[in-house]
Amino acid sequence: MTPGKFKGNADIALAQRLYDVTMESGQIEDIGSVDEGGWYAWIEDDYGLDDMRRHYIAVQDSQGFFTVLEGPLTYSEAHDLWEAAYVTAYEAAMDIEWEPDEEDIYIGDDRGREVVSYAGKIILRSEGGEPVPYADIRAWMERSNYWPNVWRISDHGNLHLVNVYEED
């Protein structure tokens, strides 16, 4: 590991440690590519004696430089910043149009009851005519340790990408 890769960081040891986490795919989320505008990562670091989990956002550019951009943050701060600043800005810059995938989650209607399915199997079902709360979908994603895109199927069969981190 060359220190030059981490130049520009106030704490080179921290940058090296976070880089090592990403080399083992230990980041919580990532987006982008070093070949197209930079690779961004949200990283959790539990290094230290106090067992506190700290969160950081870092980027690796096309030249290979790894820079810690934000942190230390709490989980909530990191999540809000990640969604608001990095994902939204990256998608806008790259003009990304999401396409449905078999491994995504779908919210639809089954005989007047809202159902949530994953990989063709119903994972959640509403009570009566009420919608399935987004909190229930988030909880399923947390339990499954899997965060796919979520699509709502309209009554006309159109798909709409849903942000389940918005309020119900």
C-alpha positions as CSV (number, residue, x, y, z in Angstrom):
1,M,0.0,0.0,0.0
2,T,1.5,3.3,-1.0
3,P,0.9,6.4,1.1
4,G,0.4,8.3,-2.1
5,K,-2.9,6.5,-2.7
6,F,-4.2,8.2,0.5
7,K,-2.6,11.6,0.2
8,G,-5.1,14.4,0.9
9,N,-6.6,12.6,3.9
10,A,-6.1,14.2,7.3
11,D,-5.8,10.7,8.9
12,I,-3.8,8.4,6.5
13,A,-4.1,5.4,8.9
14,L,-7.9,5.8,9.0
15,A,-8.0,6.0,5.2
16,Q,-5.9,2.9,4.9
17,R,-8.1,1.0,7.4
18,L,-11.3,2.0,5.6
19,Y,-9.8,1.1,2.2
20,D,-8.9,-2.3,3.6
21,V,-12.6,-2.8,4.7
22,T,-13.7,-2.0,1.1
23,M,-11.2,-4.5,-0.4
24,E,-13.1,-7.2,1.5
25,S,-16.5,-5.8,0.4
26,G,-17.2,-4.7,3.9
27,Q,-18.9,-1.4,2.9
28,I,-22.6,-1.0,3.7
29,E,-23.4,0.4,0.2
30,D,-21.5,1.6,-2.8
31,I,-22.3,3.3,-6.0
32,G,-20.4,4.2,-9.2
33,S,-17.2,3.1,-10.8
34,V,-13.6,4.4,-10.8
35,D,-13.9,4.5,-14.6
36,E,-17.0,6.7,-14.6
37,G,-17.0,9.6,-12.1
38,G,-15.6,7.8,-9.1
39,W,-16.6,4.9,-6.8
40,Y,-18.3,6.0,-3.6
41,A,-18.7,3.9,-0.5
42,W,-20.5,4.1,2.8
43,I,-18.3,2.3,5.3
44,E,-18.9,1.2,8.9
45,D,-15.8,1.2,11.1
46,D,-15.9,-0.5,14.5
47,Y,-12.2,-0.2,15.2
48,G,-11.3,1.2,18.6
49,L,-11.7,0.4,22.3
50,D,-15.1,1.9,22.9
51,D,-17.1,-0.5,20.6
52,M,-18.7,2.5,18.9
53,R,-19.6,2.0,15.3
54,R,-18.6,5.0,13.2
55,H,-19.7,5.6,9.7
56,Y,-17.7,7.2,6.8
57,I,-18.3,8.1,3.2
58,A,-15.3,7.8,0.9
59,V,-14.5,7.9,-2.8
60,Q,-11.9,6.3,-5.0
61,D,-11.2,8.3,-8.2
62,S,-10.0,7.2,-11.7
63,Q,-6.4,7.8,-10.6
64,G,-6.8,5.4,-7.7
65,F,-6.7,8.0,-5.0
66,F,-8.9,7.0,-2.0
67,T,-10.3,9.9,0.0
68,V,-12.5,9.9,3.1
69,L,-15.1,12.6,2.4
70,E,-17.4,12.5,5.4
71,G,-17.1,11.1,9.0
72,P,-17.2,10.1,11.6
73,L,-21.0,9.9,11.5
74,T,-23.8,8.1,13.3
75,Y,-25.7,5.5,11.3
76,S,-28.6,7.9,10.9
77,E,-26.4,10.8,9.8
78,A,-24.6,8.6,7.3
79,H,-27.9,7.1,5.9
80,D,-29.4,10.5,5.4
81,L,-26.3,12.0,3.8
82,W,-25.8,8.9,1.6
83,E,-29.3,9.1,0.2
84,A,-29.6,12.8,-0.1
85,A,-26.2,13.8,-1.4
86,Y,-24.4,10.8,-2.9
87,V,-27.0,8.5,-4.4
88,T,-29.2,11.3,-5.7
89,A,-26.3,13.3,-7.1
90,Y,-24.6,10.2,-8.7
91,E,-27.9,9.1,-10.4
92,A,-28.5,12.6,-11.7
93,A,-24.9,12.9,-13.0
94,M,-25.0,9.5,-14.7
95,D,-28.6,9.9,-15.8
96,I,-29.4,6.4,-14.5
97,E,-32.8,4.9,-15.4
98,W,-33.5,1.9,-13.2
99,E,-34.9,-1.2,-14.8
100,P,-36.9,-3.9,-12.9
101,D,-35.0,-7.1,-12.1
102,E,-36.2,-10.6,-11.0
103,E,-34.4,-10.1,-7.6
104,D,-36.3,-6.8,-6.8
105,I,-39.2,-6.5,-4.5
106,Y,-42.7,-5.8,-6.0
107,I,-45.7,-4.3,-4.3
108,G,-49.0,-5.3,-6.0
109,D,-52.6,-6.2,-5.4
110,D,-54.0,-9.7,-4.8
111,R,-57.8,-9.8,-4.7
112,G,-58.1,-6.4,-2.8
113,R,-55.2,-7.0,-0.5
114,E,-51.7,-5.5,-1.0
115,V,-49.0,-8.0,-1.3
116,V,-45.2,-7.7,-1.3
117,S,-43.3,-10.3,-3.3
118,Y,-39.6,-11.2,-3.8
119,A,-38.3,-13.7,-6.3
120,G,-42.0,-14.6,-7.1
121,K,-42.9,-15.5,-3.5
122,I,-45.2,-13.4,-1.3
123,I,-43.2,-12.1,1.7
124,L,-45.7,-9.7,3.2
125,R,-49.5,-9.3,3.0
126,S,-51.7,-6.4,4.1
127,E,-54.5,-6.7,6.6
128,G,-57.8,-5.9,4.9
129,G,-57.5,-3.1,2.4
130,E,-54.6,-1.3,4.1
131,P,-51.3,-0.9,2.4
132,V,-48.3,-2.8,3.7
133,P,-46.3,-0.3,5.7
134,Y,-42.9,0.6,4.3
135,A,-41.4,-0.1,7.8
136,D,-42.4,-3.7,7.4
137,I,-40.6,-3.9,4.0
138,R,-37.5,-2.3,5.5
139,A,-37.6,-4.7,8.4
140,W,-37.8,-7.7,6.0
141,M,-34.8,-6.2,4.1
142,E,-32.8,-5.8,7.3
143,R,-33.6,-9.4,8.4
144,S,-32.7,-10.7,5.0
145,N,-29.6,-8.5,4.8
146,Y,-30.6,-7.6,1.3
147,W,-31.6,-4.2,-0.1
148,P,-33.0,-4.5,-3.6
149,N,-35.0,-1.9,-5.6
150,V,-38.7,-1.8,-4.7
151,W,-41.4,-1.4,-7.4
152,R,-45.1,-0.6,-7.0
153,I,-47.3,-2.2,-9.7
154,S,-50.2,0.2,-10.6
155,D,-53.7,-1.0,-11.3
156,H,-52.8,-0.6,-15.0
157,G,-49.7,-2.8,-14.7
158,N,-47.1,0.0,-14.8
159,L,-44.1,-0.2,-12.6
160,H,-43.0,2.7,-10.4
161,L,-39.8,2.7,-8.4
162,V,-40.5,3.3,-4.7
163,N,-38.3,4.7,-1.9
164,V,-39.3,2.7,1.2
165,Y,-37.1,5.0,3.3
166,E,-39.7,7.8,2.9
167,E,-42.4,8.0,5.5
168,D,-45.4,5.7,5.0
